[in-house]
Amino acid sequence: MLVIGEDKAYELIEKIISKTDLLTQPIVGSTRYVSDKNPDINYQKIVFKHFLIIFRSEGHIVYINKIFDCRQNPKNLNL
C-alpha cells in the first residue's frame, strides 16, 4: 500500500475538489468503468496526473468512489 503525507493528501484533495464542477459535464476522453462488485452502477473513470479517479454522477452531484494511484499494483483496485 502506498502512503502519502498529510500535506500532499490535502493538496491532492483540494485539486480534485476544484475540478468537480467539470465532472458534472460530459467528459470527452473519460470512459465507463465496469466494477466487478457492482457492474450495474454507471461508473466513469478519468486520469489526473498519475491517479485514476473513478466516479459517478447523479444530476449535478458527483460521487468520487475511488482515487487510485496508478503506480500501485492494479490488483489493489478493489471496487
Secondary structure, DSSP 8 states (H G I E B T S, - for coil): -----HHHHHHHHHHHHHTHHHHTS--TT-EEE--SS-TTS-EEEEEETTEEEEEEEETTEEEEEEEEETTS-GGG---
